[in-house]
Amino acid sequence: MRLSEREALRDWIRRSDNLSDRFLWGRSGGMALAAVADSSSISNARELTDRSVLLLTRHPLSAARALVDLDGVARQIIICPPGLADEQLEWLTEAGCYDAVAVDHERPAISRAAVIARIEPTAATAAGRATAGSGADWVMFTSGTTGAPKLVVHTLEGLAGAIGSRGLDDGARIWGTFYDIRRYGGLQILLRALLGGASLVFAEPGEDMAEFLGRLAVHGATHITGTPSHWRTALMHSGIEAIRPSYIRISGEIADQPLLNALRNQFPKAEIVHAYASTEAGVGFEVDDGLEGFPAGILGRGGPVEIRLRNDVLQVRSERTARRYLSGPLSLMDGEGFVDTGDVVERRGDRFFFVGRRGGIINVGGLKVHPEEVEAVINSHPEVRMSRVKGRRNPISGMVVVADVVPVDDLDPPGEARVRTEVLSACDRHLERYKIPMRIAFVPALPMTPGGKLARDETAVAPGRAG
């Protein structure tokens, strides 16, 4: 899908038919796309013309409406994820990244002069036509940001580049997403709905998984997206029985075979796709054959996206990648225009399999262990729903491997002992000895990051949340 050079997002939405029958649904209600296209949530939006606007919202619907209002007006939109840390906001302020702020709550505690715009998510101020074209930069936080913010600059054309015909509504499509729409994965689904004239049900920060599954069922979501951690958590809830998606999309983490099989068993009639994408690299490719990993033929093939390997790490070049980092000395692309993803793969026969993140290695006496490789073996046990492998300090080897495991059903002590023995036996068959967990603990749930990924740094939100 290509947006014309001077066409704003609002004008594209207006192309669709029956907008009064299509909605954006949040936890506290919804709004018809007709109202989103024909009204503004920011009464003084004109004051933001050609400014760099910090979008600081509590509610996803506020963010969605403001994005429509600001595209074609602002020079740059910095999309802040929920729970932005004080030190991150301070960094943005000190770096002079913005000269205007759009909020849906009280004035933020900022220490610099800026134009303040108030977002009223249910407002119906008449919306004028865009004044500055559709050339705004869309700036997003990377999913694993800690400490000083790391932001990447996209264009709307690049963000929409992977949508294609998949984003066009057929009159019955209702999207649902576990992602927060202020992060890359959720924004992709928001754009699919807006550009295709489809409805969207989105999760709210802190919303309980059972509640969100109930909302997906009430609104009849047909196309549902989330990370593997989202889906593993959803499969643990009885509310999963109430949803009937015809299309399931997984991205953001490694989609292993046990998860793909579990989703196939739960939704035998659904099309199940796992996509490779990241905030920096954009959407790389999709796999729809029901198998983990990806066919070797994806590497080096022509088309809008080029994928190659360098030292077993995937690199991506396309018009969908981010253009640059917002600030700092780092270069996003190499001299040939490729983005280094940091994702390590290995070839087995005619297929590549994800091993893990280059930066997430556990060093056991000088030997490298990718947590995801060990988790794949643990998760293959039929009584394991999900697991998290991490390193624990050891005076002899420096680190040893340990694992937290969430069982499919509650286990009594003898059941835990049996499953632990069987999991360790599987690890012994498939892994080198130094990769085998020294300890396996059974836990009721695992924490997830605000972006919906398995938390590996002990600082994530509580488990069991949808967004």
Secondary structure in CASP SS format (residue, H / E / C, confidence):
PFRMAT SS
TARGET T0000
AUTHOR 0000-0000-0000
METHOD secondary structure of the structure
MODEL  1
M C 1.00
R C 1.00
L C 1.00
S C 1.00
E C 1.00
R C 1.00
E C 1.00
A C 1.00
L H 1.00
R H 1.00
D H 1.00
W H 1.00
I H 1.00
R C 1.00
R C 1.00
S C 1.00
D C 1.00
N C 1.00
L H 1.00
S H 1.00
D H 1.00
R C 1.00
F E 1.00
L E 1.00
W E 1.00
G E 1.00
R C 1.00
S C 1.00
G E 1.00
G E 1.00
M E 1.00
A E 1.00
L H 1.00
A H 1.00
A H 1.00
V H 1.00
A H 1.00
D H 1.00
S E 1.00
S E 1.00
S C 1.00
I E 1.00
S C 1.00
N C 1.00
A H 1.00
R H 1.00
E H 1.00
L H 1.00
T C 1.00
D C 1.00
R C 1.00
S E 1.00
V E 1.00
L E 1.00
L E 1.00
L E 1.00
T C 1.00
R C 1.00
H C 1.00
P H 1.00
L H 1.00
S H 1.00
A H 1.00
A H 1.00
R H 1.00
A H 1.00
L H 1.00
V H 1.00
D H 1.00
L H 1.00
D C 1.00
G C 1.00
V C 1.00
A C 1.00
R C 1.00
Q E 1.00
I E 1.00
I E 1.00
I E 1.00
C C 1.00
P C 1.00
P C 1.00
G C 1.00
L C 1.00
A C 1.00
D H 1.00
E H 1.00
Q H 1.00
L H 1.00
E H 1.00
W H 1.00
L H 1.00
T H 1.00
E H 1.00
A C 1.00
G C 1.00
C C 1.00
Y C 1.00
D C 1.00
A E 1.00
V E 1.00
A E 1.00
V E 1.00
D C 1.00
H C 1.00
E C 1.00
R C 1.00
P C 1.00
A C 1.00
I C 1.00
S C 1.00
R C 1.00
A C 1.00
A C 1.00
V E 1.00
I E 1.00
A E 1.00
R E 1.00
I E 1.00
E C 1.00
P C 1.00
T C 1.00
A C 1.00
A C 1.00
T E 1.00
A E 1.00
A C 1.00
G C 1.00
R C 1.00
A C 1.00
T C 1.00
A C 1.00
G C 1.00
S C 1.00
G C 1.00
A C 1.00
D E 1.00
W E 1.00
V E 1.00
M E 1.00
F E 1.00
T C 1.00
S C 1.00
G C 1.00
T C 1.00
T C 1.00
G C 1.00
A C 1.00
P C 1.00
K C 1.00
L E 1.00
V E 1.00
V E 1.00
H E 1.00
T E 1.00
L H 1.00
E H 1.00
G H 1.00
L H 1.00
A H 1.00
G C 1.00
A C 1.00
I C 1.00
G H 1.00
S H 1.00
R H 1.00
G H 1.00
L C 1.00
D C 1.00
D C 1.00
G C 1.00
A C 1.00
R C 1.00
I E 1.00
W E 1.00
G E 1.00
T E 1.00
F C 1.00
Y C 1.00
D C 1.00
I C 1.00
R C 1.00
R C 1.00
Y H 1.00
G H 1.00
G H 1.00
L H 1.00
Q H 1.00
I H 1.00
L H 1.00
L H 1.00
R H 1.00
A H 1.00
L H 1.00
L H 1.00
G H 1.00
G C 1.00
A C 1.00
S E 1.00
L E 1.00
V E 1.00
F E 1.00
A C 1.00
E C 1.00
P C 1.00
G C 1.00
E C 1.00
D E 1.00
M H 1.00
A H 1.00
E H 1.00
F H 1.00
L H 1.00
G H 1.00
R H 1.00
L H 1.00
A H 1.00
V H 1.00
H H 1.00
G C 1.00
A C 1.00
T C 1.00
H E 1.00
I E 1.00
T E 1.00
G E 1.00
T C 1.00
P H 1.00
S H 1.00
H H 1.00
W H 1.00
R H 1.00
T H 1.00
A H 1.00
L H 1.00
M C 1.00
H C 1.00
S H 1.00
G H 1.00
I H 1.00
E H 1.00
A H 1.00
I C 1.00
R C 1.00
P C 1.00
S C 1.00
Y E 1.00
I E 1.00
R E 1.00
I E 1.00
S C 1.00
G C 1.00
E C 1.00
I C 1.00
A C 1.00
D C 1.00
Q H 1.00
P H 1.00
L H 1.00
L H 1.00
N H 1.00
A H 1.00
L H 1.00
R H 1.00
N H 1.00
Q H 1.00
F C 1.00
P C 1.00
K C 1.00
A C 1.00
E E 1.00
I E 1.00
V E 1.00
H E 1.00
A E 1.00
Y E 1.00
A E 1.00
S E 1.00
T C 1.00
E C 1.00
A C 1.00
G E 1.00
V E 1.00
G E 1.00
F E 1.00
E E 1.00
V E 1.00
D C 1.00
D C 1.00
G C 1.00
L C 1.00
E C 1.00
G C 1.00
F E 1.00
P E 1.00
A H 1.00
G H 1.00
I H 1.00
L C 1.00
G C 1.00
R C 1.00
G C 1.00
G C 1.00
P C 1.00
V E 1.00
E E 1.00
I E 1.00
R E 1.00
L E 1.00
R E 1.00
N C 1.00
D C 1.00
V E 1.00
L E 1.00
Q E 1.00
V E 1.00
R E 1.00
S E 1.00
E C 1.00
R C 1.00
T C 1.00
A C 1.00
R C 1.00
R E 1.00
Y E 1.00
L C 1.00
S C 1.00
G C 1.00
P C 1.00
L C 1.00
S C 1.00
L C 1.00
M E 1.00
D C 1.00
G C 1.00
E C 1.00
G C 1.00
F C 1.00
V E 1.00
D E 1.00
T E 1.00
G E 1.00
D E 1.00
V E 1.00
V E 1.00
E E 1.00
R E 1.00
R E 1.00
G C 1.00
D C 1.00
R E 1.00
F E 1.00
F E 1.00
F E 1.00
V E 1.00
G E 1.00
R E 1.00
R H 1.00
G H 1.00
G H 1.00
I C 1.00
I E 1.00
N E 1.00
V E 1.00
G C 1.00
G C 1.00
L E 1.00
K E 1.00
V E 1.00
H C 1.00
P H 1.00
E H 1.00
E H 1.00
V H 1.00
E H 1.00
A H 1.00
V H 1.00
I H 1.00
N H 1.00
S C 1.00
H C 1.00
P C 1.00
E C 1.00
V E 1.00
R E 1.00
M E 1.00
S E 1.00
R E 1.00
V E 1.00
K E 1.00
G E 1.00
R E 1.00
R E 1.00
N E 1.00
P C 1.00
I C 1.00
S C 1.00
G E 1.00
M E 1.00
V E 1.00
V E 1.00
V E 1.00
A E 1.00
D E 1.00
V E 1.00
V E 1.00
P E 1.00
V C 1.00
D C 1.00
D C 1.00
L C 1.00
D C 1.00
P H 1.00
P H 1.00
G H 1.00
E H 1.00
A H 1.00
R H 1.00
V H 1.00
R H 1.00
T H 1.00
E H 1.00
V H 1.00
L H 1.00
S H 1.00
A H 1.00
C H 1.00
D H 1.00
R H 1.00
H H 1.00
L C 1.00
E C 1.00
R H 1.00
Y H 1.00
K H 1.00
I C 1.00
P C 1.00
M C 1.00
R E 1.00
I E 1.00
A E 1.00
F E 1.00
V C 1.00
P C 1.00
A C 1.00
L C 1.00
P C 1.00
M E 1.00
T C 1.00
P C 1.00
G C 1.00
G C 1.00
K C 1.00
L E 1.00
A C 1.00
R C 1.00
D C 1.00
E C 1.00
T C 1.00
A C 1.00
V E 1.00
A C 1.00
P C 1.00
G C 1.00
R E 1.00
A C 1.00
G C 1.00
END
